[in-house]
Amino acid sequence: MTVRRDFQESARCRPDLVIGREELFAGAREQLASGGSVLLHGPAGIGKSTVLRALAEEYGATARTVLRCSATESESHLPFLALADLLGLVLDEVSPRLPAAQRTALESALTGRGESSLQRDGLALRLAVLSALRALAADGPVLVVADDLQWLDPASAELLGFAARRLEGTPVQLLCAVRTEGQESQEYDRQLRACPPGTLAVRLGPLTRAQVAQLLDHRGHGGLPRSTVREIHRTSGGNPLFALELGRALADSPTPPRPGEPLPVPTSLRALVLSRLDMLSVEARRTLLVASAGARPTPALLRAAGRENAEAECAQAAELGLLATEPDAPAVRFAHPLISAALYAEAPAHERRAAHAALSTAASDPIERARHLALATTGTDPEVAARLAEAAALARDRGAPSVAAQLGLLAARRTPADGSPGPEERRLAAAEDAITAGEVDLARDIAREVLTRASVPADRVRAWIIVIDTAGHTMTEVDAVFPQALADAGDDPRLLALVHYQLAWRALIVEGDFTEARQAAAHAAELAARGQDRRTELLALAFQAQTETLMGHPEAPRTIKRALREPQDPRVACHHNGAGSARFRWLVMGDQLAEARTTVTGLLREVRRRGSVESEVHFLRGLAETELRAGHCGRALDLARDSLRLARDSGIGETASAMLTSLAEASGGEVDRALALAREAVQHAEEDGDQMYLSRALGALGYAQLVAGDPAGTVRSLRRVRSLELGLGITDPARGRWQGDLAEALVRTGEAAEAQDVIDVSREHALRLGRESVLAVLDRSEALVRAARGDREAAVAQLPSAQDRLGKLGYGLEEARAAFALARLRGRGPGAAAFDEAARMFRRCRALPWLRQVEDALAAPEPEPVPDRPEAPAALEVLAAMERQVAALVMEGATNREIAARLFISVKTVEATLTRVYRKLGIRSRVDIVRLAAARRAR
């Protein structure tokens, strides 16, 4: 496949030019830094020249001399042309240093005078090139940069290979790129043999979908819908050049393709991939068109579609490189997806319809038959629409919601305006399938299109709900939708239930008001029951149960039972907002890890079967969290990374997945990565106005800071969490499990009094709710407080019990942290065995960052105990730590708003704290605090 020069990247190097190649780039960089050579190889357009230029720019600055050549196919017949590119500019510098015979041969080859040739001057010319490179290397490092080695003229290629094989021990490095169509291609082997010994061969493969999206975004095509990006990735085969050309064609197209329609393939790419098509017979070309229209074409399918000589015609196409040759595979596979797309785009509309008509009777799968029937017809047709709707339902049952969405849209286009169901109802069903498939941009576009035409209240409310659903956690962006949805719902309890269910989510995410969210969910459940909408009733009850669980509300178990009662809706049973999810959350918070793992594994299996992307992202996180609690850090990290990858690919749940992956990275991966992900999650939650996930993200950040050895940062982050959860009405310490980390960080910063206050308040709630693992962690933290206050004996006595309880509950990582705390208190002398035990337990958990902490503790000098900060004035000794801090700032003259800013708490929290201070001190105002303190000082 020939890539014309006008398709190649500009010479200017930018950071985005190595998107998706970071790991390969790092390997090549290390090879060059160590003095080695690099050979980049891969198919046309895969980005070899891009990576080569980036590496050359970086390492060219370290070389005294950089020699460059870049060959083209049209010039490959000209002898010594590449050699002239490489040595032409340095000929005057090296000529005087060459023996006479070598100098004459080289000057003759480069200037054309004397008609030098390899046949007549072979040895002299070979030695001249070798000597020239050695002469340049004697003055400093030399970097030879050669692109498109496959187009080097044979004479230059032979000379360069001869020299390269003999340059060992000299500071000459080669950085080359060559086109290869396979890992084991003959061209690759030939070029590698021509490189210096030890050359690193780096094969560039296709980009992932997320990397293609990133590339398009960097090149100014970031506004494309995710479904379109997915199609660009599929059509381009992950080839960056092809993806960019397709992206540019879409940007220039006045009417973007509808879902299910092929992408517009630009003329430039058509010419590139179809250059061999004119060599096919007319019948063979028609056979390939039928194959390009089919989803999984085989010779048998092509024969059934009327292509009697399919095998022979496919063999002809394979000889021309249009089809891949796989003797053992029954399918007809194009050498590249772009060939199929270009062939289909090139065909006239009537020929495409004829191909689909033939396949509509030949295909054995009812979904395929219905799709081809739709693409073979034009206009509305009730019978075709009904068959498409049936095929969409079948695809939905098979767990292919994306296919169901495309079929549903085709059904809507074939449905007459007066049909029943109507076209808008079918469009909305397609939008709901698109949400299930994770294609939220497509769903939003469909819903907004329906709202421009629909007048039926049920259709309008359903469309509004889709718009709200596609907003995810950025619900502030759709605030204006709620009044319109309520107006369209009127007094219909079924429609009102849908809207109030979404209002419950808004209360939780935007307002951060758990009480209001719980009440709205309960109201939605009541309305749905009255309207006999069991699905919405179950979702509302599950939401109410989850809210009550997080609040530590006593009604939570009863509400979960109500949500689990029959009859159940299978769509809700495994939904990430359904009763199964609420039960899983209850199990995790109640220390029933084994049952929680079984529950979430079953839910994950079912949503994968159904193809529900959003639920899959959610339950991957749930399973990762369960494994993390159990101390299986390696497994948790793998699951969390899968969740984050899928979240970013689909654009669903990115903040939550970044938060959970941060926790997993801090426990079993890279701490720097954990910090970056946590900060990303905090930023997104703040930008989205998502109060619920802001506290979770800050909790992850605080934990990562603790593991990174930044206790002051941990205190800042987790004080904010404490304030946020107090404002949200969250009292269950098992929700975020940050209390022990805050107490530990406070001890390290010398604030033992506040640490004890955190422990006391959290213990009260943990005792009320029966959170045994939280109580054990608090005991571990309290032992650290006791040690900081000088009672090391009591601390050492308290830790084994906490460790034992955590082990019995199955919290492997927390158990190991208790063992580590005990080892630190005992010191390296008598505690040497304890350090070994902690290391063993961290190793069993694969908690690598914690294992490094054990190693650092053994290597560091014995730590001095950090003294507690001086106590507040005696008049304030009866106050808790937070109350003392607020009172002390009042004495300094700070306003409530200034106090809130300095302590990272809300003004409302400051006011509530002052009320408690007045009550405990028997005073009435801020002035009394100042007077009381002044009186104590006067004594």
N, C-alpha and C positions, 0 to 999 in steps of 0.2 A: 504494500500500500504506500503510495508516494504522497508525502506531505509537501505541498507547494510552499514556497518561501513566504507568501503573504499570510500563511496561517501560523507561522512560527512566532514565538513570543518576542517582544521587544528586548533589546539588549540590556535595558535598564533593570537592575536587580532590586527587588523590594522584599520586605519580610514575608509577605503573603505568598511569594513564589514557591515556597516549600510547604504549603499547606498539605497535611496528610503524610508528609515525608519526614517528620521530625526524628523518628527513631533511626531511619536509614541515613538521614543527614548527619546525625550524631555519630554513627558508626564510621561514615566516610571521613568526617572531621577528625576523629581519633586516628584513623589510618594516616591521613595526611600529616597530622601533628607529629606522628612518630616517625615520619620520613618515608612512608610507604606510598605506593601508587594505587589509584582507584580506577576501575572500569565500570561505568554505569551502562546498563542494558535493559531493553524492554521494547514493546511494540511502538508503532508510530503514534505520536501525540500524547504519550504517557507522561511526559514532563522531564525527560532526560536532560534536554538542553537547559531547562529552567534550573534544575538542581546543579548542573555543571557550572552555569554562570554564577550561581550563588556561592558555590564552593571556590570558584576561581577568584571571585572578588574578595572573599575572606582570606584566602591563602596567598593570593598574588602579592599582597602587601608584604608578606614575609620573605618573598624570593627576590634575589637581585635581578634575575632575568625571567621574564614570562614570554614564552613562545606560543603562538596561537595559530590554529588553522581550523576552518570549518568548511568541509567539502559539500558540493551539491551534485545531484545526479547528472545534470546537464553538462558538468565540467569534468566528470570522472574519466573521460577518455584522454584528457590532456596530461602527458607525462610530466612528472616532477612539479605539478602545480601546488600540491600540498606542501612539498618540501620548500618551495619558494615562499609560501606563506610563513612557514616556520622560521627559516633561516635568512630570508631575503634582507631583513632589516639589520641583521647582525653580521652579514657577510664581511663587511669591511673590518669589523672588529676581530674576527677569528681567522681570516685568510692569512695574515702574516704569521700566524702561529702553527700553520699546517705545513707538512712536507710538500715539496713542489708538485709531485705527482697528484697527491690528494687535492691540493689547492686548485690545480688545473681542472681536474675532473669535477669538483664541486662548482667552480665558477662557470664551467661549461654547461652543467645541468641547470643551474639557476638562471643564467642569462640567455641560454639558447644558442650561444656562440660555440661553435665547434661540434654541435650535434652530439653531445655526450649520450651514451646509452648504457643501460645495465649490462647489455650483452658484451659491449666492447670494453667498458671501463668498470666492470662490476666490482672487483675487489677494491680498487682505489676509491671508488665512490662510496662504497659501504664504509670503508675505514675513515673516509673524510667526514662523513656524518657523525660517526662515533667520536672522532677526534675533536670535531667542532663542539659537540656537547660537553666533552671532558674539559675543553679549554674554557668554555663559559662557566662550568662548575668550579673550576679552579679559583675563579674570582668571587664566587658566592652561589647560594642555592639557585637551582633552575627548575621552573615549573613549566611543563609542556602540556598545553590544553588543546585537545583535539576532539572536535564534535563530529558526529555523523561519520564515523570511521568506515561505514559500509560503502560510502561514496568516494573514499580516497582512491586516487589513481593507483593502479597496481604497483608502479615503480616507487612512489612515495611510501606506500604501505610496506613494501618489502624492506626499504631502507630504514624506516622508523622501527620496524620489528627487529631488524638485525642489531641496531644500536641498543634498543631497549633491553634485549636479552643479555647485554654485556656491560650494563651500567652499574652493576652491583658494587657498592662501596663508594660510589660518587654521589654527591648531593643533587641528583637529578630525579625528579618525580614526574610521573605521567598522570594526568587527569583526563580521561577519555570517555566518550559515549558512543554506543553503537546500537543500531536497531536490530532487535531480534524478535521473532514471533513466538518463541517457546524457550523454556528454561534450559532445554538441552539442544538448542539449535546448533547447526554446524557453524554458522557465522560467529556465534558466541564463543565456541571452542577455538576457532581459528584466531579470533582477536585476543582471547586470553593468553594463548600460547605466544603471541607477539608482544606481550607486555612483560615488564620486569618481573623477576621471581618474587613471589609473595604478594602480588597484586590482589587487592580486595575487589571481588566482583559483586556488584550491588544490583539486584534486579528490582526495577520499579514495577509494581503491580497496580491494579485499578484502585481508585479512591472509594471509600465507603460513601453511603448516602449522606451522612452528616458532614463529611469532608467536602463533598460536592456542593452541599448547601453553603458551607463556609466559603468555598472558592467563589461561588456565584455572588455571595454577599460582598466579598472583598472587591469584586469587579463591577459592582454597581447594579447587580440583579437580585438584591436581597428581598425585594417585595413579592417574589413569586410565591404562590400558595404551596404548602408542603406536598400536596398531592401532585402538583406539577413538578416540583423538585424530584419527587420519587420517580416520576415518569422520565425526567431528564436523566436521572441516574441509571434507570433500566435501559433506556435507549442508547445512552452513551457507553454503557458497560463500565462506567467508572473512569473512562478516559477523560482527563481534564480538558484537553483541546476540544474534543467533541462536545463535552458538556457546556463549555463556554460558547461555542458556536450555536448550539441549540438555545442557550439562554439569550444570546443576542437576537436570534431569529424571533423568539417569543417577545422580546422587548420591542422589536420593530413591527410586530404583527398588530394591526388595529383590532382584530377580534381573536382573543385567546381561544384555544380549543376547549370544547366542552369535555367534562369527565367521560372517559371511555374513548374519546376520539384521539387519533394519532397526533403526535407533535408535528408542527411545521418544520420540515427538514430543509435548511437553507440550500440554495443552489450550489453553493461552494462545497458543502459536504456531500451533496448528491453526486457531483462530479468526482469527488475524491473517492467515494466508496463504490460507485457504479461504473467506473471506467472500463470494467471488463464485461459489462452487461451486453454491450453491442455484439459481443462474440458469441452470444447464445442464440440458438434457434428461436423462432417466434413461439413455438409450442413449449419449449423449455422455459421461456420467460413467463408464459402464462401459468405453468406449473409452479414456478417460484412465487408468483403473485398469490396463488391459492395457499401456498405454504406460509407466506407472510401474513395472511389474513387469519390463519388458524392459531389456536392457543398452543396446542401440542401436536404439530403435524407429524404424521408417519407416512411411509409409502402406502400402506393399506388405506389410510384416510384419504390420501390424494387420489388413489384409484377409485374409491367409492365416490369421490367428488367429480369423477369423469375424466381424470387425467390418467389415461390408460398406460402410457409409457413413462410413468412417474420415476421408476428406478433408473432407467437409462438417462432421462433428462436431469435427474438429480446428480447422477454420476458426472455428466457433462459440466454441471455447475460446480461440483466439487473440484474437478480438474482445473477450473479457472480460479479456485480459491474463494468462491462465493459461499460454499457450504463447508462445514467442518466434516472431516472424514473420520467416522467412528464406527468401525466394522461391527463391533459388538452392541452398539446402541440402536434401538429400533427407530428413534426419533430422527426427524430431519432437522438439523440444527445449522443455523446460519453462522458463518465464521465470526461475525460480529453483529450484535443487535441492531447497529446502525444500518447495516446492509438491508435487513428486513424492513426497517422503518423507511429508508429512502426508497426502496423498491415500491412499497405500498403508497408512499406520497407521490411518486412519479406517475402512478397509474391513473388513467381517467376515471371519473366517478362511476360511469356505467360498468367499467370492467371490475371495479371493486365490488359493486353491488352484485354482479354476476358471480364473483368468487364467493361472497357470503351466501348467496342463494344456493350454490352448490353444496357448501358446507352445512347449511341449515338442515339438509336431509341426510348428509353423510355422517355427521358427528353422532356419536353414541350417547354422549352426556346431555341430559335435558337442558342444563344451564347453557352449554355451548350452542345447542340447537336454537334456543330462544334468542340468544345474543346475535347469532348470525341472521336469524329471521328478521330481527329488528333492523340490522344494518343493511339488509337487502331490500327493505321497503322504505317508502317515503310517505309523509303525511300521517294522519291519524288512522288507527285501525283498532277497534275494540277487542277483536280476537287476539291480535298480536300483543296488545297491551296486557290482556289477561294472562297470556302465556309468560310474558316477561315478569309480571307480578308473582306468578307461581314460581318462576325460576329464582326470583329474589328471595322468596321465603325459603326455598330449598338451600340457597347459598347461605342464608342466615343460620339455618339449622346445622349446616356443615361447618360452621365456625369461620365463614369467609364474609364478614360484614362489609369489607371494601368492595367485593364483587357484588354483594347485595345492593349497595348504594348505587353502583353504576347501572345495574339492571333496573333498579327502581326509577332512576332518572330516565332511562330509555322508555320504561313503561309510561311515565308521566307524559313524555313527548308524543307517544302514540295514543294517548287517551283523549277522546273527544271532550270538549268543554262541558257537555251535559252528561258525561259518563258517571257511573257509580261503581266503585269510588271515583271521585273526581281527580283531575290532574294535580290539584294542590295537595290533596290528601296523600297521593303517591309521592309527591316531592318531599313532603314532610317525613314520610317513612324512610325515604332515601337519606334525608338529613340525619335522622336518628341512627341509621346504620353507619353513616359516616362518623358520627361521634363515637360509636362503639369501636370503629376501626382506628380511631385516633386522628382522623382527618377533620379537625375542628374548623379549619378555614373553609373547607368545602361545605360543611354543615351550615356555617354562619352565612355564606353566600346564598345558599338555597333558601334559608329561612327569610333573609331580607328580600329576596326575589318574591317569595310567597306573600310577604306583607305588603308589597306594592300592588297586589291584585286581589287578595282574598278579602271577602266581606263576611264570611261565616265566622261567628265568634269562636267556635271550637278550633278552627284552623288558625285564626289569628293568635289565640292564647298559646296554642301549641308552638307556633313559630316564635313568639316572644320567649317561651321557655327555652327553646333551642338557642336563641341569641344569648340568653343568660348563661346557659350551660357552657357555651363555647368561650365565655369570658373566664372560666375557671376561677382562680383566686384573685383575679383583677376585677372584682365585682364593682368597684367604684366607677369603672368605665361604662357600666350599663345602668347606673342609678336612675336615669330618665325612663328606662323601660318599665319599671314597676308600676307607676301610675297608669300607664297606657294598658298594661296587661290587666290590671284590676278593673279598669273601665270596660275592657272587652269581655272580661269574665262575667260582669253583671252580678246576678244573684245565683248563678249556677254553682252548686256546691262542688261539683267535680272540677270545674275550671278554677274556682277559688282555691281549692285544695292545692292545685299545682302551683299557683302563685304564692300562697302562704308557705309552702314547703321551701321555695326559693328565698322567701323573706327570712326564714329561719337561718338559712346559710348566710344571708347578708348580715344578720344580727351578730353571728359568730365571727365572720371573717372581717367585716368592715368595722363594726362597732366594738367587737371584742366583748360582747355582753352575753355571757352564757345563760343568764336567767331569762333574758328576752328571747334568746334562741330556743331555749327549752319550751317556753310558752308558745312561741310561734309554731314549733314542730307539733306540739300537742294539739293546737288548734287545727293545723293542717290534717292531722290524723282523724280528728273528729269530723271535719268537712268531707274528707274522702270516704269515711265510713257511711256518712249520710248520703253521699252520691254514689255509693256502691262501687267505688274505684279501689279495689283491693291493692293494686300495685302501689299507688301513691300512699295509701294508708300504711303499708308495710315499710316503705321508704321513710315516711315521717316518724313512725315508731322507732325504727332503727336509729334515726338521727337523734331522736329524743333520748334513747338509751345511751348512745355514745356521749352526748352532752352531759347527762347525769353521771356517767362513769367518770368523766374528766373532772366534774365538779365535786366528786365524792358524795353525791346525793344519795340518800337512803333508798330512793325509789328505783335506782338503776337495775337491780336484779329483777324486780317485778316487771319493769318495762321491757327488758330483754325477753322475758318469757312471753309477754304479749306479742312481741315482734316475731317470735318463733312459732306461734300457734298456727294451726292449719285453718283455712287453706293457704298454702304458700304459692307465690308466683315464681316460676323457675328463673325468670329474668332478674328477680330481686334476690333470690336465695344466695347467688354467688356474686352479686354486685358489690363493688367496693364500698358502697354506702348502705348495704343491706344488713339484715340481722346477723348473718354469718360473720360479717366484719365486726359488728358490735360485740358479738360473743368472743371473737378472737381478742379484741382489745381488752375485754374484761378478764380473760384468762391471763394475758400477759401482765396486766397490772396486779392480778391476784397471785402471782408467783407460780402459776400452773404451766410451766414452760413446755413440758412434754406434750400436754394436750393442746396447747396453743400451736406448737409446731405441726402436729397432726392436722389441726383445723385449717391452718393457713396453707399447708401443702395441698390439701384437698381443694380448697378454694382456688389456688393458683392453677392446679391441673384443669379444673373446670373452665376457668376464664380463658385459658389458652386454647382449650377445645372450641370455645365459642368465638375466639378471635377478638376478644374485648381488650383492646390495648390499654386503655386507662386503668381498668381493673388489674391487668397484669402488672403494670408499673407499681400500683398500690400494694399488691400482695407480694411482689418481689421485695419491696421495702419491708413489709411485715415479716417475711421469712428471714430477711437479713437481720432485722432487729432481734428476733427470737434467738437466732444463732449467736448474735453478739452478746445478749444477756447470758446465754449458756456458756460463754467463753470460747466459742468456736470462731476465733477472729479471722482465720484464713477463709473459711467458708462464708462468713458474713461479708467480708470484703469483696469476694467474687460476686455474690448476689447483689450487693449494693452498687457495684460498678455496672452490672448488667441493668439494674434499674435505672441508673443515671444515663446510661447509653440509650436505652429505650425511651426515656423521658425526653432527652434532647432530640432524638430522632423524630419523635412525634409531637414535641412541643407541649407535653402534658406532664404536670407534676414535677417540673424541674427544680423548684425551690425545695420541696420536701425531699426529693431524691438527692440533691446536693447536700442537704443537712444530714441525712442518714449516712451518706457516703463519707462525709467528714468524720462522723463518729467512728465509722469502720476504719478509715485511714489512720486516725489517731490511735486506735487500738491495735491494728495489725498491719498497717502500711507505712505511708510516708507522712510525717507530721507536717511538713511544709505544705503538702497537698491538702491535708486536713484543714489547715488554717485558711488556705485560699478558698476551698469549697465553702467553709463556714461563713467567711466574709461575703462570698458571692450570695449565699442564701440570705444573709442578713440584709444585704443591699436590695435584693429582689423583693423580699418581704416588706421592707420599708417603702420601696417604690410602688408596690401593689396596694399598700395600705392594709396588709394582711396581719392583723394583730395576733391571730392564733399561731401562725408559723413564725412570726418574729421572735416570740419567746423561745420556741423550739430551736430556731437557728442560733440565737444568742447562747442557749444552753450548749449547743455543739461547739460554738466558738470558745466558750469558757473552758470546756473539757480539753479541747485541742491546745489551748494556751497553758493549761495545767501540765499536760504531757510535754509540751515544748519547754517547760521550765520558766514560765512567765506567770507566777502567782498573782502579781499585781494586775495583769491583764485579765486573769480569771475573775478576780474580785470585781473589776469594773463591769465585765460582761454579765456575771451572774447576779450582781446587785440589781441590774436592770431587769433580769428575768424575775427576780423576787418581786420587784415592784409591779411588773406587768401582770404576773399571775395574781397578785393581790387585787389589782384593779379589775381583772377579768373574772374574779370569783372562783379561781381554781384553787382547791384546797388539798387535792389528793397528791401527795408527794411522789407517788408512783408514775405520775404522768410524764414528768421530765427527768426525774431522778438526778437533779443537779445539786441537791442540798448538801450531800456529803462532799462534793467537789468544792463548793463554796466554803464550807467549814474548813476543809483542809487548806485551801488557799489563804484563808484568813489567818490560820495558825502560822503559815509560812511568812505572812507579812506582819506578824506581831500583833494581831487583833483577836486575841483569844476570847475576849469578852463577847464580841459580836459573833464569833464562831459558836460559842455556847448558846447564844440567843437563837441562832438559826437552828441548832440541834433541838433545843427545847420546843420551839414552835412546831417544827416538822414532826417531832416525836409525838406530840399531842394528836396531830391528824393521823399519823401512821397507826397509832394505837387504836384510835376510833374506827379506822377502816380495816384493821388487821393486815397491814402491809409488812409482813415479816422480813422480807429482804431489805426494805428501807430501814427498818429498825436495826438490823444488823450493821448496815453501812453507817448509820448514825452512831452506833456504839464504837465502830472503828474510828470515826472522826472524833468522838468524845475522848477516846484514848489519847489522840494527838493533842487535844486541848489540855488534858491532865499532864501530859509530858511537858508541854510548853510552860505550864505553871509550876513545874518542879516536882510533880508527883509521878515520877517515872515508874515506880514500883506498881502503883495502881493501874497505870496505863498498860504495862506489860502483862498484868493479870487480866485485863479486860479484853485484849486483842484475840487470844486463842478462842474464846467463846464466839466472838463475832466471826472469825474465820471458819470455825466448825459449822455454824448455822448457815453461812453462805454456801459452804460446800454441800451440805445436805439439801439445800433448796435448788442446787444445780447452777449457781451463779459462779462459774469457773473463774472469770476474770476478776470479779470482786473478791473472791476467795484469795486469789493470788496477790491482790493489792493489800489485803489484810496481812498476809504472810510477809510481804515486803515491808510494811509498816513495822511489824514486829522485829524484823531483822535490823532495821535502822535504829530502833530504840535500844536493842541489845548491843549494837556496835559490832565492829569487825572481829574483836577478840572472841568473847563468848558467843557472838551471833554469827560466826562464820558458817556454821551448818544451816542456820536460818536463811542466810543469803543464798546458799546452794539450793535450799528447798524452794525459795521464792523464784529463783531462776528456772528451776525445773518446772514449776507450775506455769510460769509465763511461756516457757518453751512449749509446753503441752497445749496451751491456748493459741500458740503462734502469735503471741502479743509482742511483736518485735520492738516497737518503741519502748514498751515497759521493760523488756529484757535489756535494752541498751541502758535504761536508767539503773538497773541493778549493777551492770558493769561499771557505769560511771560512779556509782556510790562506793563500790569497792576500790576504785582508783583514786577517789578524792580524799583529802584529809578529813579527819573526824570533824563533823559539823559542830559549831557552837550553838547551844540552845538560843532561840530568838526570844528575847524578853517580851512580855506583854506590854502594850502601851500603857503609860500612866493612866490611872483611873481618873474619871471626871471629878470635879469638886464633890466633897462629901455630901453636900445637899442633894446631889443627883445620883447617889449610889443605889437608890431603890429602883432606878429606871433600867430598862433593858438597853442593849447596846444601841439600837437604832434610835430609841427615845433620847438617849444621852447625846448622840450626835446631833439630833435636831435641836435639842435644848442648848447645846454649846454654840451652835450657829445662831440661834436666837440671841444669845448673849453678845455675839459679835455684831448684832444689828442687821443680820441678813433677813430679807423678806422671804415669804413662803416660796415664791417662784425661784429666788436665788438658791434657797435650800434644796428645792427639787432638782435644780440643774446640777448642783455640786454633788448630790448623793445619787444621781441617776434614778430618781423616783418621781412620781407624779405629784402635782400640787394637792390633789385629793388625798394622797397618802400622807403628805406633810400635815394636812389639816387633821386627819384622823389620828396621827401620832401625837400631835399637840393636845388633842382632847384627852388622850390617855395620860399624858404628862400632867395636865392640870388635875386630873382625878387623883393620881398617885401622890402628888405633892400638896394636894389640898389648896390649890390656888385657882384663879379665874382667868388670867390673861397672860400675854407675853411679857407685859411689864412686871408682873409678879415674879416671873422667872429671873429677870435681871436683878430685881430687888433681893430676892432670896440668895442669889449667888454673891451679890455685893455684901450682904450681911455676913455670909460665911467667911468671905475674904477679910472683912473688918476684924473678925475675932482673931 
